[in-house]
Amino acid sequence: MSQPLPDIATADITSLIMDDHEWFRRAFARLDDAQTAEELSAVWGPLGERLDTHAQAEEEVFYPSLLKKGSDDAEEETDDAIGDHNKIRDAVAKAAECEVGSHEWYEAVGTARAENSEHLAEEEDEVLPDFRKNAPRELRAELAQQWIAFYAAHPGGKGIDTSDRDPQEYIEEHSA
């Protein structure tokens, strides 16, 4: 499913992140309607790829700036987000090891969904408002351009690193 391209001139990183969040919600809803292993695979394949791509995009584009421009809660928010990303990545990887449609596969996908839903809520209720309050529009627009470029450089999840990150090491590396 193709999405319309964002208008680079007016793009805002927080809006692009929320666009992905909405895409995830709709994709999980489509997964609910899938009946056969083929249908499940057709929905889950792109969904799993995008979950991994989104996590890395946030870690490369968004969270380093949150650490520099966010409120006093930015480190805690980042620590929580990296931990959430790790849980989501682990569940996506677990699903890849299972036969599509099996009990184990549904458990892994369910874990990915639950972890992702919690993560989206935290970002939308805490992290993104924090960033909008503390980061200038120019920075948000610049990060949007980087976000768009990141996705263009990683079509279909190409070149995405799905390994877990240590939240504290990440914070130390990106806070300087």
N, C-alpha and C positions, 0 to 999 in steps of 0.2 A: 504494500500500500504506500503510495507516494504522498508526501506531505507538501503543501506549497512552501516555497522558499521564503524565509523571513526577509523583511525589508531591512537590509543592512544599515541603511541610513537612520532608521528609527529603532533598531533592535536594542533590547536591554537583556543582560545576562539572566536576570531573575525571571523575566518572562519566558525566555527560551528554556530554562530549567523547568518552569511550570508547564510549558507545552509538552516536554518529555513526560512529565508526571501524568498529564492527561492521556497521553498516548499509552502509557503503561496501564492505566486503569481500563481503557477501552480494550487493549490487547488481552488482559486477564479476563474481561467479560466475554470476549470472543472465544477464549479457551474454555469457558464454561459451556458454550454452545457446541463445541467440537465433540463428535461422537466416535469417530474411528481413529485408529493410530495414525493414519495418513493426515486426517484433519488436525489432530493434536500436534503432530510434527510441523505441519504447515504454519500453525500459529506459534508454537513454542520456539521453533528455530529462530525466527527473527526477534522474538521477545527476549529469549536468553542472550542473544548477541547484543541487543540494545541495552539490557540491564548492565552487562559488563562494560560496554562502550560508555554509557552514561556515567558509571562510577569513575572510570579513568578520566573522562572529560572533566568531571567535577574536581577530581584530585589534581589535575594539571592546570585547569583554567580558573576555577572558582575559589576553591578553599585556600590557596596561597594568598589571594587578595583579601578574603575574609579575615585571615589571621592578621593582616596588616591594617585593615580598615574597619573591622568589626568592633563591636562593643567589648567590654571586659569579659563577656561570656564566649568570645570567639574561640578560645583554645578548647573549652569544654565542648562547644558545639562541633568543632572539628574532630576532636577525639571521638565523640559519639558517632559522627558521620563515617569516619574511616572504619570504625568497628562495625557499623551497619553494612557498609560496602563489603567488608570481609565476609560477613554472614550471608549476604546475597550472593556473592561470587561462589562461596562454598556450596550453596544450595544449587546454583546453576551447574556447577561442575558435577555435583552428585547426580543431578537429573541426567546429565550427559552419559553417565556410567550405567544407567538403568534402561531397561526396555520400555519404550514409550507406551504409556497406558497401563503399565504394571502398578501394583500397589506401592512399591518403592519409588517409582517415578512420580506418582501423585503426591507422595509424602514430601519428596524433594521440591517439587513445584509448589506445593502448599507452603513449605517453609520459605521459599523465595518470595512468594506472594505476601505472606504475613510480615516478613522482615522488611520488604519493600514498602508495604502500606504504612508500617510504623515510621520508617525513614522519611517517606514523603510528607507525612503529617508533621513530623518534627521540623523538617526544612520549611514547610509552608507556614507553620505557626510561629517559628522562632528564628531560624537562620536567615531566610530571605527577607523578612521584615527588618531584622538587624542590619543586614547589608544595605537595604534600600535607605534606611535612616542614616547610615554612616558613610556610604560611598557616593562620591559625586556622579552625576549622570554621565559625564564624559568617560569615567572609568567603567561604568556599567556598559556603555556602548562599545568601548574598546574590548572588553571581555566578551561581549556578544560576538564581535567579529572573530575573536580567537576561538570561540565555541564553534562557530560555523565552519571555520577552517579546520578545526580538529575533526569534526564529523566528515568533512570532505576528504580528509587524509586517511580516514579509517572506514571506508565503505564496507558494509556487511561485517563489521567487527575486525577487519583485516589489521593485523599488527597490534591488537589489544593485549596488554599484559594482565592476565587474570590471577596473578599471584596475590596473596594477602600482603598488606602493609602493616607495619607496626605503627600504631597511632602516635605514640610518643616520639618515635624517630621522625615520623612525618612532620609533626608539629615543630620539632627542633630544627629540621632542615628548612622548613618554609617560613619560619618566624623571623629569621635573620634579615 
